[in-house]
Amino acid sequence: MRKLSSVLAGTVLAGALAAGAAAAPAQAATASTTSTASAASASSAQSAQSAQYVKHWFSGYSSFGRGESRGERSFYKGYWYFSGGRYYFDITAWDRDRDGQSTYVDFWYHDDRGWHLGHRFTTRGTGEWRFSYGRGGGFDGFRVHLGEGTTRDLDWGSYYRHSF
């Protein structure tokens, strides 16, 4: 009887070891799948953080005076995006005719009290400006236009307008 119980105990032990060995690859595969899923989840979370804002592009030209061609007009290009409760703007302007006159970029914003000149930028070549506005005060839109010439006689282009 003693031999029989030893054999049974050995069989049970061998069976448990075999079952454990068989379960180990399955657990490793499950762990691998879990770690792959968590890595993919972390990767998509990181992508979402880096792409948490979308750039919205806008551009425009100055008008042109007597003796100037359309190709000599000043122009600007910019974008805005919203992040963390603020609107961020990046505008670049080019004065292409090199006539010694300045290019002016007027940035107007709208809030609960109406339209306000927020910034006037000036360049005689290329200029780039970055700035931001918070949502406070009812900030709900902006307009940009570009002029080229002297302060007495600016060739203003059309407004670019955007409302939120």
C-alpha positions as a printed NumPy array, in Angstrom:
array([[  0.   ,   0.   ,   0.   ],
       [  2.847,   2.233,   0.785],
       [  4.298,   1.694,  -2.677],
       [  0.988,   2.488,  -4.277],
       [  0.645,   5.798,  -2.435],
       [  4.253,   6.714,  -3.379],
       [  3.543,   5.97 ,  -7.022],
       [  0.303,   7.983,  -6.884],
       [  2.049,  10.889,  -5.202],
       [  4.813,  10.786,  -7.817],
       [  2.254,  10.693, -10.609],
       [  0.359,  13.634,  -9.132],
       [  3.617,  15.569,  -8.741],
       [  4.71 ,  14.748, -12.297],
       [  1.276,  15.761, -13.572],
       [  1.447,  19.054, -11.684],
       [  4.899,  19.773, -13.077],
       [  3.75 ,  18.936, -16.601],
       [  0.68 ,  21.133, -16.202],
       [  2.861,  23.975, -14.881],
       [  5.274,  23.612, -17.797],
       [  2.372,  23.632, -20.235],
       [  0.846,  26.701, -18.561],
       [  4.092,  28.684, -18.56 ],
       [  4.174,  29.294, -22.345],
       [  0.487,  30.237, -22.261],
       [  1.133,  32.699, -19.432],
       [  4.166,  34.064, -21.278],
       [  2.051,  34.502, -24.397],
       [ -0.649,  36.253, -22.376],
       [  1.958,  38.485, -20.737],
       [  3.472,  39.184, -24.141],
       [  0.049,  40.086, -25.556],
       [ -0.648,  42.282, -22.541],
       [  2.688,  44.047, -22.814],
       [  2.214,  44.496, -26.572],
       [ -1.261,  45.913, -25.972],
       [  0.004,  48.259, -23.266],
       [  2.894,  49.347, -25.498],
       [  0.449,  50.033, -28.339],
       [ -1.801,  51.882, -25.911],
       [  1.124,  53.981, -24.678],
       [  2.182,  54.661, -28.269],
       [ -1.308,  55.822, -29.253],
       [ -1.52 ,  57.974, -26.106],
       [  1.809,  59.572, -26.995],
       [  0.618,  60.195, -30.562],
       [ -2.573,  61.753, -29.221],
       [ -0.539,  64.078, -26.994],
       [  1.75 ,  65.177, -29.822],
       [ -1.213,  65.713, -32.14 ],
       [ -3.469,  67.295, -29.569],
       [ -3.902,  70.387, -31.728],
       [ -4.563,  70.951, -35.406],
       [ -3.013,  73.84 , -37.329],
       [ -5.447,  76.031, -39.26 ],
       [ -3.75 ,  77.954, -42.087],
       [ -4.548,  81.418, -43.45 ],
       [ -2.816,  83.83 , -45.853],
       [ -3.234,  87.037, -47.817],
       [ -1.646,  89.709, -50.018],
       [ -1.368,  93.469, -50.008],
       [ -2.952,  95.455, -52.769],
       [ -0.62 ,  96.984, -55.325],
       [ -0.105, 100.623, -56.248],
       [  0.673, 102.34 , -59.51 ],
       [  3.758, 100.99 , -61.194],
       [  3.762,  97.74 , -59.223],
       [  2.934,  94.336, -60.588],
       [  1.011,  91.657, -58.737],
       [  4.296,  89.816, -58.233],
       [  5.67 ,  92.703, -56.172],
       [  2.897,  92.606, -53.596],
       [  3.732,  91.779, -50.005],
       [  2.154,  88.655, -48.595],
       [  1.731,  86.776, -45.345],
       [  1.048,  83.222, -44.312],
       [  0.112,  82.029, -40.864],
       [ -1.613,  79.418, -38.783],
       [ -3.475,  79.208, -35.502],
       [ -4.275,  76.374, -33.132],
       [ -6.067,  75.954, -29.829],
       [ -4.37 ,  74.271, -26.867],
       [ -4.771,  74.453, -23.112],
       [ -7.443,  77.164, -23.173],
       [ -5.439,  79.522, -25.444],
       [ -5.351,  80.361, -29.149],
       [ -1.809,  80.417, -30.541],
       [ -0.849,  82.32 , -33.7  ],
       [  2.233,  82.213, -35.912],
       [  2.432,  84.71 , -38.805],
       [  5.231,  85.283, -41.337],
       [  5.216,  88.232, -43.783],
       [  7.391,  88.926, -46.831],
       [  8.003,  92.325, -48.446],
       [  8.921,  91.226, -51.971],
       [  9.503,  94.477, -53.865],
       [ 12.473,  95.81 , -51.836],
       [ 11.445,  99.416, -52.448],
       [ 12.379, 100.673, -48.98 ],
       [  8.748, 100.839, -47.882],
       [  7.515,  98.794, -44.956],
       [  5.017,  95.971, -44.873],
       [  2.437,  96.16 , -42.084],
       [  0.46 ,  93.231, -40.696],
       [ -2.54 ,  94.25 , -38.601],
       [ -4.009,  91.59 , -36.326],
       [ -7.467,  92.451, -34.978],
       [ -9.39 ,  90.333, -32.49 ],
       [-13.041,  90.255, -31.484],
       [-14.438,  89.764, -27.996],
       [-17.56 ,  90.694, -25.988],
       [-16.739,  94.416, -26.405],
       [-16.182,  94.449, -30.199],
       [-13.112,  94.632, -32.473],
       [ -9.667,  95.674, -31.168],
       [ -6.306,  96.137, -32.868],
       [ -4.265,  93.512, -31.074],
       [ -0.932,  93.854, -32.879],
       [  0.637,  95.815, -35.712],
       [  3.788,  94.177, -37.013],
       [  6.228,  95.851, -39.404],
       [  8.994,  94.518, -41.622],
       [ 11.083,  95.643, -44.586],
       [ 12.019,  92.114, -45.55 ],
       [ 10.768,  89.017, -43.805],
       [  9.254,  88.979, -40.337],
       [  7.844,  86.225, -38.167],
       [  5.719,  86.746, -35.073],
       [  4.254,  84.376, -32.485],
       [  1.673,  85.3  , -29.862],
       [ -1.397,  83.928, -28.097],
       [ -4.752,  84.937, -26.636],
       [ -6.77 ,  83.323, -23.88 ],
       [-10.477,  82.629, -24.094],
       [-11.22 ,  85.139, -21.34 ],
       [-13.246,  88.226, -22.198],
       [-15.165,  86.341, -24.868],
       [-12.373,  86.104, -27.486],
       [-14.294,  84.671, -30.423],
       [-12.646,  85.703, -33.675],
       [ -9.857,  87.5  , -35.47 ],
       [ -9.047,  89.224, -38.735],
       [ -5.735,  89.961, -40.393],
       [ -4.819,  92.25 , -43.212],
       [ -1.636,  93.415, -44.801],
       [ -0.571,  96.778, -46.154],
       [  2.555,  97.9  , -47.938],
       [  3.858, 101.414, -48.458],
       [  4.322, 104.507, -46.303],
       [  2.191, 105.383, -43.301],
       [  0.46 , 108.086, -45.414],
       [ -0.371, 105.767, -48.312],
       [ -0.724, 102.065, -47.589],
       [ -1.873,  99.587, -50.203],
       [ -4.089,  97.522, -47.887],
       [ -5.172,  94.072, -48.985],
       [ -8.412,  92.313, -48.101],
       [ -9.12 ,  91.097, -44.592],
       [ -8.807,  87.433, -43.728],
       [-11.586,  86.809, -41.164],
       [-12.218,  83.874, -38.877],
       [-14.772,  83.293, -36.104],
       [-14.704,  80.548, -33.509]])
